[in-house]
Amino acid sequence: MYSWSVLSTLAILSTALAAPPLSETSPAPSPTVPPASNDPNYPLWNPRSSDITPEPIRGGLGATVLGPQNRLLDLQNPDALAPPTTDNGDVPNFKWPFSLSHNRLYTGGWARQQNVKDVPSATDIAAVNMRLEAGAIREMHWHIDAEWAYMLAGYVRVSTVTPDGKVYLADVGPGDLWYFPAGFPHSIQAKNTTEEGAEFLLIFDSGSFSEDSTFLLIDWLAHVPKEVIAKNFQVDASAFDRIPSRGLFIFPSIPPPSDATDDMVVPNDTPVNYTFLLSQVNGTKTAGGTYKVVDSTTFTASTTISAAEITVEVDGIRELHWHPTEPEWTYFISGEARITVYASSSNARTSDFQAGDIAYIPPSFGHYVENTGNTTLKFLEIFKSGLFRDVSLSQWLALTPPELVKAHLQVDDATIAKFSRDKQVVVGPAQPAPTYTRPQSHQSQLHAETDSLDAYSPHMQNFPREFEEK
């Protein structure tokens, strides 16, 4: 007679050998929650919707505005007034328009900034938008923080002297960069290559940076006794009788000579270049746009800041992704966009952006950048890191065992086969385009205000005209 333990062992082995592989015949796992909604969540209007009064209504949710309304601001922010149904929870504001920054006006230019006081979550990066008329000078200065710059328009001449007495001087134009490490004294002067002068974006590797705390040449000497200045330079004190009584910050001057070598006291002798001609780098083309990445592997001097310059064609998207350890400071140069950030724990928020706006996305927050306009979208992704890194959702899923992906997303093999094993970075329009059913509840509200869906969103331009009216 066999013992119970032997019989049990034989029964278990018999069952295991007879069972087919799990992936072949086992039923799909039972859903534990309902499927995600298929309701369309496109922006319901855009800043060009001149004949629309925005209302906080989406589907059967919301109601009209009865009180005062800032119509122009609501037109620019459709996903704030009528957010997608996928938004949820409490995600801090991650948008700041430079148009809301207090401007400082000077003879010869202006400057406005964004720092942690404007966006409390933006603890790692601050920025200044500066304009110099032709010949105007940003007072010679230095900072506690490193300075990275992107030229928006015109041409400037920059220079620095390193702590060991090495010199660097060069010109930069639209789309070019410079970088000065913390504490390095430097100068910026607009050339007269164009009649208007220049405008540029300055990035600092601290969210608490403020232009009010810059160390200025004139301001310093105005607060040093004249006899001390004379002793330091070994000249008569009267030589400094005309030092201004305070710093000038920005002031007009004669444009520098057109050839940079004519302005050099000594030839450049630094071991690395402190400018980078990004405008001369060809962007990598994708199905939906282009991208250029610049970090310390290509711009050696820039050890604390890296960036990507990205273009997205109409209806394209900067793919779903995240950055593992560094926040993303995004600046929109042209076009219109929307971003949804996923902050974990079912928290998500969508915001809309126009040229001159800033987004600040914390580390590891999943997000995309979608072109919602009718022209090419161009923007910068900037990071407080010497190296650019991102994780592509599509690549992650494509390189994960398919059965594992199917168990999570309930998709078939044909769908998984379309996931790209390479980073796409910028993706073109989805194919085929989705169909749209006009909700009856909107007839007396937003949709009744126009016969064309084109006014609500450029996405609607691709929708079939034979949409179903129920």
C-alpha positions as CSV (number, residue, x, y, z in Angstrom):
1,M,0.0,0.0,0.0
2,Y,1.2,3.5,-0.9
3,S,1.4,6.1,1.8
4,W,-0.7,9.2,1.6
5,S,2.4,11.3,1.0
6,V,3.5,9.3,-2.0
7,L,-0.1,9.4,-3.5
8,S,-0.3,13.1,-3.0
9,T,3.0,13.6,-4.7
10,L,2.0,11.5,-7.7
11,A,-1.3,13.4,-8.0
12,I,0.5,16.7,-8.1
13,L,3.0,15.6,-10.7
14,S,0.2,14.1,-12.9
15,T,-1.8,17.3,-12.8
16,A,1.3,19.5,-13.6
17,L,2.3,17.3,-16.6
18,A,-1.2,17.3,-18.0
19,A,-1.8,21.0,-17.7
20,P,-1.1,23.1,-20.9
21,P,1.2,26.1,-20.7
22,L,-0.5,29.1,-19.1
23,S,0.1,31.4,-22.0
24,E,-1.6,29.1,-24.5
25,T,-5.0,28.2,-23.0
26,S,-5.4,29.9,-19.7
27,P,-8.2,32.4,-19.6
28,A,-7.4,36.1,-19.4
29,P,-7.3,37.4,-15.9
30,S,-10.7,38.8,-14.7
31,P,-10.7,42.6,-14.7
32,T,-10.7,44.0,-11.2
33,V,-11.8,47.5,-12.3
34,P,-13.8,48.8,-15.3
35,P,-11.8,49.7,-18.4
36,A,-10.6,53.3,-18.8
37,S,-13.0,55.6,-20.5
38,N,-13.0,56.0,-24.3
39,D,-14.5,59.5,-24.1
40,P,-12.6,62.1,-26.3
41,N,-10.5,64.5,-24.3
42,Y,-9.3,66.9,-26.9
43,P,-9.0,70.6,-26.0
44,L,-12.5,72.1,-26.6
45,W,-11.2,75.4,-28.1
46,N,-7.9,77.2,-28.6
47,P,-6.6,80.8,-28.4
48,R,-7.7,81.5,-32.0
49,S,-11.3,80.6,-31.3
50,S,-12.5,84.2,-31.6
51,D,-16.2,83.4,-31.9
52,I,-16.4,81.2,-28.8
53,T,-17.2,82.0,-25.1
54,P,-15.3,79.3,-23.2
55,E,-17.5,77.3,-20.7
56,P,-16.4,74.8,-18.0
57,I,-18.4,72.0,-19.6
58,R,-17.2,68.6,-20.9
59,G,-19.7,65.9,-21.7
60,G,-22.4,65.9,-19.1
61,L,-20.2,67.6,-16.5
62,G,-19.9,71.2,-15.5
63,A,-22.1,74.3,-16.1
64,T,-22.0,77.7,-17.6
65,V,-20.2,80.7,-16.0
66,L,-22.6,83.2,-14.5
67,G,-20.1,85.5,-12.9
68,P,-17.2,87.5,-14.3
69,Q,-14.9,85.8,-16.7
70,N,-11.4,86.5,-18.2
71,R,-12.3,85.3,-21.6
72,L,-8.9,85.8,-23.2
73,L,-7.2,83.8,-20.4
74,D,-9.7,81.0,-20.6
75,L,-9.2,80.8,-24.4
76,Q,-5.5,80.2,-23.7
77,N,-6.2,77.5,-21.1
78,P,-9.0,75.2,-22.3
79,D,-7.7,72.3,-20.2
80,A,-7.8,74.3,-17.0
81,L,-11.4,75.5,-17.5
82,A,-12.7,72.2,-19.0
83,P,-10.1,69.7,-18.0
84,P,-9.9,66.2,-19.5
85,T,-11.8,63.5,-17.6
86,T,-8.4,61.8,-17.2
87,D,-7.2,64.6,-14.9
88,N,-7.5,63.7,-11.2
89,G,-6.3,64.5,-7.7
90,D,-4.2,67.4,-6.6
91,V,-1.1,68.2,-8.7
92,P,0.6,71.6,-8.0
93,N,0.6,74.2,-10.8
94,F,3.5,73.6,-13.2
95,K,3.0,76.4,-15.6
96,W,4.3,80.0,-15.5
97,P,4.0,82.5,-18.4
98,F,6.9,84.9,-18.6
99,S,4.2,87.5,-19.4
100,L,3.3,87.4,-15.7
101,S,6.8,88.1,-14.6
102,H,7.5,91.6,-13.4
103,N,9.8,93.4,-15.9
104,R,12.7,95.6,-15.1
105,L,13.2,98.4,-17.6
106,Y,16.5,100.1,-18.3
107,T,18.0,102.5,-20.8
108,G,19.1,99.9,-23.4
109,G,17.0,96.9,-22.6
110,W,14.9,95.0,-20.0
111,A,15.0,91.8,-17.9
112,R,12.4,89.6,-16.3
113,Q,12.8,86.4,-14.3
114,Q,11.1,83.3,-13.0
115,N,12.2,81.5,-9.8
116,V,10.9,79.5,-6.9
117,K,8.8,82.5,-5.8
118,D,6.7,82.2,-9.0
119,V,6.6,78.4,-9.2
120,P,7.2,76.9,-5.6
121,S,7.9,73.5,-7.0
122,A,10.7,74.8,-9.3
123,T,13.5,74.3,-6.7
124,D,16.3,73.4,-9.1
125,I,16.2,75.9,-12.0
126,A,15.5,79.6,-12.4
127,A,15.5,81.7,-15.5
128,V,15.8,85.2,-16.8
129,N,14.6,86.5,-20.2
130,M,16.7,89.5,-21.2
131,R,16.7,92.0,-24.1
132,L,19.6,94.3,-25.1
133,E,19.4,97.0,-27.8
134,A,22.3,97.1,-30.3
135,G,25.5,98.0,-28.4
136,A,23.8,97.7,-25.0
137,I,25.8,96.0,-22.2
138,R,24.7,93.7,-19.4
139,E,26.9,95.1,-16.6
140,M,30.0,92.9,-16.0
141,H,29.1,90.5,-13.2
142,W,29.3,87.0,-11.7
143,H,26.9,84.7,-9.8
144,I,26.9,82.1,-7.0
145,D,25.2,79.8,-9.6
146,A,26.2,78.7,-13.0
147,E,24.7,80.4,-16.1
148,W,23.6,78.6,-19.2
149,A,22.1,80.7,-22.1
150,Y,20.1,80.2,-25.3
151,M,20.0,82.9,-27.9
152,L,16.5,83.7,-29.0
153,A,17.2,86.5,-31.5
154,G,20.1,88.7,-32.6
155,Y,23.8,88.4,-31.8
156,V,25.9,89.0,-28.7
157,R,29.6,88.9,-27.7
158,V,30.4,87.2,-24.4
159,S,33.6,86.9,-22.5
160,T,35.0,85.4,-19.3
161,V,38.2,85.1,-17.4
162,T,38.7,81.9,-15.4
163,P,40.1,81.8,-11.8
164,D,43.5,80.8,-13.2
165,G,43.6,83.8,-15.6
166,K,42.6,82.1,-18.8
167,V,40.6,84.1,-21.3
168,Y,37.6,83.2,-23.6
169,L,35.7,85.6,-25.9
170,A,33.3,84.7,-28.7
171,D,30.1,85.7,-30.6
172,V,26.8,83.7,-30.6
173,G,23.7,84.0,-32.6
174,P,20.1,82.6,-32.7
175,G,19.9,79.1,-31.4
176,D,23.5,79.2,-29.9
177,L,24.5,78.7,-26.3
178,W,27.0,79.8,-23.7
179,Y,27.8,78.5,-20.2
180,F,29.7,80.1,-17.4
181,P,30.5,78.1,-14.2
182,A,29.5,79.5,-10.8
183,G,31.7,82.5,-9.8
184,F,33.3,83.1,-13.2
185,P,33.1,86.8,-14.1
186,H,31.7,87.5,-17.5
187,S,30.3,90.1,-19.9
188,I,27.4,90.2,-22.4
189,Q,27.1,92.9,-25.1
190,A,24.6,93.0,-28.0
191,K,26.2,93.4,-31.5
192,N,24.7,95.6,-34.2
193,T,24.5,92.7,-36.7
194,T,20.8,93.3,-36.6
195,E,19.3,96.7,-36.0
196,E,17.2,95.5,-33.0
197,G,20.0,94.0,-31.0
198,A,19.4,90.7,-29.2
199,E,17.2,88.7,-26.8
200,F,18.2,85.6,-24.9
201,L,17.2,83.1,-22.2
202,L,19.4,82.7,-19.1
203,I,19.2,79.5,-17.1
204,F,20.6,79.1,-13.5
205,D,21.1,75.9,-11.7
206,S,19.2,77.0,-8.6
207,G,15.5,77.6,-8.2
208,S,16.2,80.4,-5.7
209,F,18.4,82.4,-8.0
210,S,17.5,86.1,-8.3
211,E,19.0,88.8,-10.6
212,D,18.8,91.0,-7.5
213,S,21.6,89.0,-5.9
214,T,24.1,89.3,-8.9
215,F,27.5,90.6,-8.1
216,L,28.0,93.7,-10.3
217,L,31.3,95.4,-11.2
218,I,30.0,99.0,-10.9
219,D,27.9,98.3,-7.8
220,W,30.9,96.8,-6.0
221,L,33.3,99.6,-6.7
222,A,30.7,102.2,-5.8
223,H,30.8,100.7,-2.3
224,V,34.5,100.6,-1.9
225,P,36.4,103.7,-0.5
226,K,38.2,105.5,-3.4
227,E,41.5,105.4,-1.6
228,V,41.3,101.6,-1.4
229,I,40.4,101.4,-5.1
230,A,43.4,103.6,-6.0
231,K,45.7,101.5,-3.8
232,N,44.5,98.3,-5.5
233,F,45.1,99.5,-9.0
234,Q,48.2,101.6,-8.1
235,V,46.8,104.7,-9.7
236,D,45.7,108.1,-8.5
237,A,42.3,108.2,-6.7
238,S,41.1,110.9,-9.1
239,A,41.1,108.3,-11.9
240,F,37.8,106.9,-10.5
241,D,36.0,110.2,-9.9
242,R,33.3,109.3,-12.5
243,I,32.4,105.8,-11.2
244,P,28.5,105.7,-11.1
245,S,27.1,105.8,-7.6
246,R,25.3,102.5,-8.1
247,G,25.1,99.5,-10.5
248,L,23.6,100.1,-13.9
249,F,22.6,96.5,-14.7
250,I,21.9,97.3,-18.3
251,F,23.1,100.4,-20.1
252,P,23.7,101.6,-23.7
253,S,27.1,101.7,-25.3
254,I,29.0,101.6,-28.6
255,P,28.6,98.2,-30.4
256,P,31.7,96.1,-30.4
257,P,33.8,95.6,-33.5
258,S,32.3,93.1,-36.0
259,D,35.3,90.8,-35.8
260,A,35.7,89.2,-32.3
261,T,39.5,88.9,-32.7
262,D,39.7,92.7,-32.8
263,D,38.2,92.8,-29.3
264,M,40.6,90.3,-27.7
265,V,43.2,91.6,-25.3
266,V,44.9,88.2,-25.7
267,P,44.0,85.2,-27.8
268,N,41.6,82.7,-26.2
269,D,43.5,80.2,-24.1
270,T,41.0,78.3,-22.0
271,P,41.1,74.5,-22.2
272,V,37.4,74.3,-23.2
273,N,35.1,76.6,-25.1
274,Y,32.4,78.4,-23.2
275,T,30.1,78.8,-26.2
276,F,28.4,76.2,-28.3
277,L,27.0,76.7,-31.8
278,L,23.9,74.6,-31.5
279,S,22.4,76.4,-34.5
280,Q,24.9,74.6,-36.7
281,V,24.0,71.1,-35.4
282,N,21.6,69.2,-37.6
283,G,18.5,68.0,-35.7
284,T,17.7,64.2,-35.7
285,K,14.6,63.8,-37.8
286,T,11.7,61.6,-36.6
287,A,8.2,60.8,-37.9
288,G,6.8,63.8,-36.0
289,G,9.6,66.4,-35.8
290,T,13.2,66.8,-34.9
291,Y,15.4,66.9,-31.8
292,K,18.9,68.1,-30.8
293,V,20.5,67.0,-27.5
294,V,23.3,69.0,-26.0
295,D,25.1,68.0,-22.7
296,S,28.6,67.7,-21.3
297,T,29.4,65.0,-23.9
298,T,29.2,67.6,-26.7
299,F,29.4,71.0,-24.8
300,T,32.2,70.1,-22.5
301,A,32.1,73.2,-20.4
302,S,28.4,72.7,-19.5
303,T,28.8,70.4,-16.5
304,T,25.6,71.3,-14.6
305,I,23.1,72.0,-17.4
306,S,21.9,69.9,-20.3
307,A,19.1,70.4,-22.8
308,A,17.2,69.2,-25.8
309,E,15.8,71.5,-28.6
310,I,12.7,69.9,-30.0
311,T,10.3,70.6,-32.8
312,V,6.9,68.8,-33.1
313,E,4.9,69.0,-36.3
314,V,1.1,69.7,-36.3
315,D,-0.8,66.8,-34.5
316,G,2.6,65.3,-33.4
317,I,3.7,64.6,-29.9
318,R,6.8,64.4,-27.8
319,E,6.4,60.8,-26.7
320,L,5.2,59.7,-23.3
321,H,8.3,59.6,-21.1
322,W,9.9,60.7,-17.9
323,H,13.3,61.8,-16.6
324,P,14.6,59.5,-13.8
325,T,16.2,61.9,-11.3
326,E,16.1,65.5,-12.7
327,P,13.2,67.9,-13.1
328,E,12.5,69.2,-16.6
329,W,12.3,73.0,-17.1
330,T,10.5,73.5,-20.4
331,Y,10.5,76.8,-22.4
332,F,8.2,77.2,-25.4
333,I,9.7,79.2,-28.3
334,S,6.9,79.0,-30.8
335,G,3.5,77.2,-31.3
336,E,0.9,75.9,-28.9
337,A,1.0,72.8,-26.7
338,R,-0.5,70.9,-23.9
339,I,1.1,68.7,-21.3
340,T,-0.4,66.2,-18.9
341,V,1.8,65.3,-16.0
342,Y,1.2,62.0,-14.1
343,A,2.3,62.4,-10.4
344,S,1.6,58.8,-9.2
345,S,-1.2,57.8,-6.9
346,S,-3.8,58.5,-9.6
347,N,-2.8,62.2,-9.7
348,A,-2.7,63.9,-13.1
349,R,-3.1,67.5,-14.4
350,T,-3.2,69.0,-17.9
351,S,-2.1,72.5,-18.8
352,D,-1.9,74.4,-22.0
353,F,1.1,76.5,-23.3
354,Q,2.0,79.2,-25.8
355,A,5.2,80.8,-26.8
356,G,7.0,82.4,-23.9
357,D,5.5,80.0,-21.3
358,I,7.4,77.8,-18.9
359,A,6.6,74.3,-17.6
360,Y,8.4,72.7,-14.6
361,I,8.0,69.0,-14.4
362,P,9.4,67.2,-11.2
363,P,11.7,64.2,-11.5
364,S,10.0,60.9,-12.7
365,F,6.6,62.5,-13.4
366,G,5.3,60.9,-16.6
367,H,4.4,63.3,-19.3
368,Y,4.0,64.2,-23.0
369,V,4.1,67.4,-25.0
370,E,1.5,67.6,-27.7
371,N,1.3,70.1,-30.5
372,T,-2.2,71.5,-30.3
373,G,-1.6,74.4,-32.7
374,N,-1.6,74.8,-36.5
375,T,2.1,75.5,-36.8
376,T,5.3,73.7,-35.9
377,L,5.9,73.6,-32.1
378,K,9.4,74.4,-30.9
379,F,10.6,74.2,-27.3
380,L,13.5,73.5,-25.0
381,E,13.8,70.8,-22.4
382,I,16.4,71.9,-19.8
383,F,17.9,69.9,-16.9
384,K,20.1,70.5,-13.9
385,S,22.5,67.8,-15.0
386,G,25.6,67.4,-17.1
387,L,23.9,64.5,-18.9
388,F,20.6,64.2,-20.7
389,R,18.5,61.2,-19.7
390,D,14.9,60.1,-20.4
391,V,12.9,56.9,-20.3
392,S,10.6,56.1,-23.2
393,L,7.3,54.4,-22.3
394,S,7.0,52.8,-25.7
395,Q,10.6,51.4,-25.6
396,W,10.1,50.1,-22.0
397,L,7.0,48.2,-23.0
398,A,8.5,46.9,-26.3
399,L,11.5,45.5,-24.5
400,T,9.4,43.9,-21.6
401,P,8.1,40.3,-22.0
402,P,4.9,40.5,-24.0
403,E,2.8,38.4,-21.7
404,L,3.7,40.7,-18.8
405,V,2.6,43.7,-20.9
406,K,-0.7,42.0,-21.9
407,A,-1.4,41.1,-18.3
408,H,-1.2,44.8,-17.4
409,L,-2.8,46.5,-20.4
410,Q,-5.1,43.8,-21.8
411,V,-3.8,44.5,-25.3
412,D,-3.2,41.9,-28.1
413,D,0.1,40.8,-29.7
414,A,-0.5,42.9,-32.8
415,T,-0.7,46.0,-30.7
416,I,2.5,45.2,-28.7
417,A,4.3,44.5,-32.0
418,K,3.8,48.1,-32.9
419,F,5.5,49.4,-29.8
420,S,8.9,50.9,-30.8
421,R,12.0,49.2,-29.4
422,D,13.9,52.4,-30.1
423,K,13.1,55.8,-28.6
424,Q,10.9,57.7,-30.9
425,V,11.3,61.0,-29.1
426,V,8.8,62.8,-31.4
427,V,5.9,60.9,-32.8
428,G,3.6,61.8,-35.7
429,P,-0.2,61.8,-35.8
430,A,-2.0,58.7,-34.7
431,Q,-3.3,56.5,-37.5
432,P,-6.2,56.1,-38.1
433,A,-7.7,59.2,-36.7
434,P,-10.4,58.7,-34.0
435,T,-14.0,59.3,-34.7
436,Y,-16.0,61.7,-32.7
437,T,-19.6,61.7,-31.4
438,R,-21.0,65.1,-30.6
439,P,-22.7,65.0,-27.2
440,Q,-26.3,66.2,-27.1
441,S,-25.7,67.9,-23.8
442,H,-23.4,70.4,-25.6
443,Q,-25.9,71.6,-28.2
444,S,-27.1,74.4,-26.0
445,Q,-23.6,75.1,-24.8
446,L,-20.2,75.3,-26.5
447,H,-20.9,73.2,-29.6
448,A,-23.9,75.3,-30.5
449,E,-21.7,78.3,-31.0
450,T,-20.2,77.2,-34.3
451,D,-21.0,74.9,-37.2
452,S,-17.4,73.7,-37.4
453,L,-15.4,71.7,-34.9
454,D,-12.3,73.3,-36.3
455,A,-12.7,76.3,-34.0
456,Y,-12.3,74.2,-30.9
457,S,-9.1,72.4,-31.7
458,P,-6.8,71.8,-34.7
459,H,-7.2,68.1,-33.9
460,M,-10.9,68.4,-35.0
461,Q,-9.8,69.3,-38.5
462,N,-8.9,65.6,-39.1
463,F,-12.2,64.3,-37.9
464,P,-14.6,62.7,-40.4
465,R,-17.3,65.2,-41.4
466,E,-19.9,62.5,-41.1
467,F,-19.8,62.5,-37.3
468,E,-22.8,61.0,-35.7
469,E,-25.4,63.3,-34.2
470,K,-27.3,61.6,-31.5
